Structure formats: structure tokens, C-alpha cells
Amino acid sequence: MNTALRPDCRRSQPCPKRGGQLGQLWLLLAVLLSLNANAVAAGRLDEARLDAAITPIVEAEIAAGHIPGAVVLIGEGNAVVYRRAFGQRAVVPTPEPMSVDTIFDLASLTKAVATTPAVLQLVEQGLLALDAPVARYWPSFAAQGKDAITVRQLLAHTSGLPAGMDVRPGTPPGEVLSRIASIKAQRHAGGDPLYSDLNFIVLGELVRRVSGLPLDEYCRRWLFQPLDMQDTGFLPPAVQLPRIAPTTWNGGGPRRGVVHDPLAARLGGVAGNAGLFGSADDLARLARAVLDNNPALLKPASLRNLFLPQTYPAAPPRSLGWQPQAPLAANRAALPPFGAINHLGYTGTGLWIDPLSGVYIVILSNRVHPNGGGDAAPLRARIVDAVASSLPALPAERIAAAYPELSERVAPYTPKAVPQPVRTGIDVLEADAFAPLRGLHIGLLTNRSGVDSGGRRDIDVLAHAPDVTLVTLFSPEHGLAANREGRIGDDSDSLSGLPVRSLYGNDRRPTAAMLDGLDAVVVDLQDAGTRFYTYASTLAYLMEAAAAQRLRIIVLDRPNPLRADRVQGPLLDADRRGFTGYWPLPVRHGLTLGEFARLFQAEAKVDVQLQVVPMQGYRRSIWYDETGLPWLPPSPNLTNLAATLLYPGVGIVEGAEVSVGRGTPTPFEIVGAPWIDGSQLATELNTLQLAGVHFRATRFQPVAGPYAGETCQGVRILIDDRDAIDTPTLGIALAASLHRLYPNHFTLDRILGNLGNRASLDAIRADTPPSAIAAAGQDALSAYLVRRAAFLLYE
């Protein structure tokens, strides 16, 4: 068994005491550096203004019965600018007032505050390696095919382990750990994150195995004592019990100082996923240690890794033990989800740390007291929004400057400078003082792309619009945050408190019950300019449902990202209408969503009162990156304009047995499969001399989607001239080449869903050249151009 070591000490060297002269010098240096780093940021938050914003939020949540009380602490730089207790610490059996020194069951904050830094200290020490298999340190963990899961994947929740497991009360801790070691992963390791308590229970066990100390003792010695976090620890002593906020009822009384989490309880109250207790002031000390690069916590490189996503670009971001988020800024909704970090706890706790503003937020409640109910989500969301709204707007390029490793991910959010940015429908509506909505009860169909020029969500803008009542929200495919795949259930928006009705769950058409009580539904979605992108279908379904209920539809228009003057590809066959193509349009239809609504209303004879709020300053001939607007990915894999441009071509073949790059850094820019010869396919495609592109052989291994974890050969599509590309013809060329070269692997009929045109499919099967297939469709495109002309809103 190894003996416990200081993270910054070698085994062969004695470690100086934390409180000695060397430790004091380190502390002095860290303080001086942090004072310099935070000097510019300090002083922007005002206690009185914060209190005026936060007090009504907390009091409303207490009055609603969501929480019995809370402690809120906000720091900026090296100063705590706001610290206040609200409500009750306990309501039964005897009411107790909340105090700022209350100690809370931190629940899953244990993962970020204790387990993550403990593991990273041991990595710094060389006792653990992030990319080593977990089974190196716990051999029995290799059972059920888990031999390749790494320490990094546990920290980033990409191991694929289940979220949790049921364990009978009284099960010995050793048996619980044995069951976890023998459990089977649910997903491919390294792919989409699946938040899992088991990940961190395993990490806590690794700390014990390699350090020679139980997790609680390790954290006490090397984390909490060095940072003077005197109220923080597992299994709190009796002297702290009067200050501990109780949670749920446990036999003769509420749990007080006894962990609420069932799995952690089965492990004796000490586990990597939960079991930690602590106070707001102690969490503030940890936050300052992160902001100050305090070596008593971790080395600067390790602290930096807390902010860097470990997930592939299209996945919801997860870093080492934390969740990256947009920085705290007034335009937060228009920023990429990087630059700050946060973690939440089930009992109603939360911690946010933002180096770019120098601000941190601690929100602690015991929302599960006394009966296991409550809801801390609105409290946390509204306080964080209040703080962010108190800070200046932040240019996205500041994030890239602070984290150059993220430059490619941040770049689409940074609008190019243009003489006059386009004003989208929401901005025009605001400038018109919301005149079309006055006196109405409205619903809103939107997602994360629905923001105004100030970086504020449409949801919040309309919720505060004068004489407008926002009643309910609707979300399309990929959900309100535009970051999910698969069916999505109904939900609620924590910040506004409004219900969110999913139109990509049990119902894809709004029901009469969903629309009950509304006068109108406002629509603000960024479309992709491609027929088989489903947002136009969702809008069409909504228009038909609104017509049946005699409701108005108001579309706040946004750009077609692919130039609205380009119309390409075969038209959808009339008998192939469905959710991935609801109206006979070409693949690149050359319409904004507002123009589509006008065309669909007229051609489908939908008797609905439709109003489109057009953009100002928009021209059909411009690409999205010429609008002066940030690109907010409208769905997970359209991460940038290049992917969006190639999507109407590469998306045609996606229904067949190929990977189109989902689960890689470049979705829709690569196509491959294990059975493809990349050089052969690249040569075949380059022979066609398609305008605006060329192809290069490539190898890749997707971590999600088809062939996850398998090595694929294929081609990378390189854009030479985006104005010359005919992307649907590119897709037809891909299908034709794959069918010709690999007929035993590539099932041509499976592309009909997105291709949508039987004649084009038959032409591919007959080995007709892609250019000839495109030429054969020109008469239909010409007729379509005549059809659409009456519905265009822009020159």
C-alpha cells in the first residue's frame, strides 16, 4: 500500500509543511499575482444593487415552497461582495433561521470540490495518469469489457457507465464496490457524456488505492486544511451538527450530518460522488484558489484543465470534473459554452467560477427538506442571470484569447466586422415596441439560436415585454438548448419558470391542449437552408395546428445561412412528404424561414393569420458570416458554417451505412466507413471535377454515431470556392461513387429519405453522371423559382 504523498512532492524527497516558510512564500506570490490579475475586474459588482436583484428572487422561491431557505455568496476578485442568508435552515421539528455559516450537504458538489482535485493532485504526483486505463489501478474494474475506460473518461463523464444503480440498504461497502467493478457500460467510452455517480465513486476508490488514505482523510490533509476550509469534510463531527441544514426525514427526525445520497450512504458516507458537507465561505475559499492559481490546490496546468472541454465538439461540454459554461456577462446567451465552470448538487447547491470576470457565485439550499421535494433550479438560474446581467458584455474573442486551445470552437461565435450588421426579426420587433404582440397571450417556439443583438434570449426579452404575456415555450428537434439528439420530453425553463412543450417527443404536432389559452405563437429559429432540416416541418405543423385553433403565427425572421439566392438539388416527390421534408422543395431551397412560412401558407392553403417580422439590412446574396451575427449552432453537429454548407450534400448519404463525421471534430466534412478504401474513393470523386471542392483520403475514428470506436477510411471534403459549390450534386456524387465502388456494403435505397426524389435515385442506380442528374432537374428548379418568387421578402 502506498503512503499518502503531497501532490507536489516526489517520493524520494521530504515535503515541507504547508504552513512553513516555503508555503507562505507560495501563498504571498499567489496573492500578488491574483491581485494583479483581478485589478481590472474588481469593483463592478455593487452589494446594494445585487441585494435589490437577489432578495426578491430568493423570497419568491421560499414563498413558492421551492426551498426553505438559502445562503448566497458572490465574490469578485479577492473580495466577497455579497453574503446573505434567507429563510429557514430547518422547518421541522423546530423552525431554525438560516445563517451565513450554515453547513450544507453539498451532494454532487463533492465531485468537483473533493474528488476531482484529489485525483488531479495524484496525477501531478505521478501516481495516476489521466489516459491510463482504470483497470491499471483496480484490476477487477476491467470486467464486462471496461478494460479500456480511462481516468480522464471518468472525470469527464464519457466512460459510458450507467448513471447509478440500486443497492439494498445494509449492503456492505465492499460489496457495493464489487458490483460497480463488475457493471457493464451503457455507451461507448469517449463518446457522448452520460452523467454518472458511478464514475466518481470509482475515482474515490482510486484515490484510496493509490494514496493509501481513504478519500475523506486524503481530502482533509491535502485539500481542506491547506485551503483553511474548516467547515468542509465528510462525516461531520457532532460539534457542527447545530449548524448543519437538515435534509429529508429519516425515521425519528430529519437527516442532519448524515449524507442524503443513497449510494454514498451505502458506502458509509464517504464516496467520490457525494457525502461532502461544507459552508458558503469554504466554497468561496476554493473558488478563490482556482481563480488565483493557488498551488496549495493544484498546479496552474491542472487548474487550466478544469476549464477545457474533454468532449468532442458536438457533445454537451464536460471538462475534468466540472461543466464548462459561458462566462458571466450580459450577453451570456450569445457566447460559447466555455470560459467558466460550474457544478450543481442534488440537495440544492451550486458553485460557479469565472476567471474572465473574476467572479464566483455560491448558492446553497436544502431544497429537499423536509419531504424530499422542492426545486432549486429556478433559484440558481435566476441568481446567476442577475449577476451576469450586472456585468458588461464580453466579446467571444476574449474567450479564445484566454484559451487558445478553444480558438476553433469559439471562432463561429465571433461575428466578422461588417459595415452594418443584419437586424433579425427579434431586434426589429423590439424596435417596434412589440406592437404586433400587444395585449396577447403568446407561446414561443425557439431554441438557443433565438437571441437578440444584445445577446439576450428571446424568452427573457418577451417575458418582460410590456403588455405581452408569455405563457408557454415550444422546442423543436434538439431541444431548447439545441444540444440534444433523439426524442425529447417536455421540460421547464429554469430561468423563466415557463413550461417547455417538446415538438420532438411524443407529439411532433402541437395538440389543442398545448395551444389552449394562447392568442398567438411566435417563432424564432435559425434554419439551415436545407430541405431535410426539420425546423421548417415543425413550423408547418405548428401553422396547421394554429389554423385549427384560430391562432396567429408570428415568425421573427433570420438569415438563410447558405445564401438565399442559391437553389439547388432535386425537389421532394409529392408522395414522399414527411417530417424530414414536408413540402416539395429542392434540397437547398433558397428561403428564409419566414419566406417558407409564406410559401407554405399559400400553397398548402393553410387558413392561418400569418405575420412575418422581416430582417433589416439582409441581402439574399450574403453568407451567414457576412451578416455580422454570431453563429449559435442551431443543432449539435452544425458547429460552424462549413459543416452547414456541406450538410445538404453529405446529409443525403447519411441514411446509408456510412459515418458522416458525427462524433468527430468535423461533422459533415468527412465521410467514411471501415469497408471504404479512402484513396480509391478520393480518386474516384476527384475525377468528377466537382466545382468548388476536392477530396483527400483520410482515416478517422468516431466516438459516437455509426461505427463509434471503429477506424474508418474515407474522404475529407475540402472547400475551394464556396460560391461555386453545388452541394446536393456533391451528395449525389458521393452516393454514386459509393454505390459503384462498394455495392455490397452501400445500400443505395437507404438514401431516398433525404434525397427525396425517386428519379434521381434511379439515375444514380443507372450510373448516370452526377452532372447529368443535376442537369435533368433544371426544369423542375426553374418552375420552383417561379413558384417561390411571390413569397420573397429580400432583394
Summary of the structure (lengths in Angstrom):
residues: 795
radius of gyration: 28.1
end to end distance: 75.0
largest distance: 84.4
contacts: 2905
relative contact order: 0.08
helix: 36%
strand: 16%
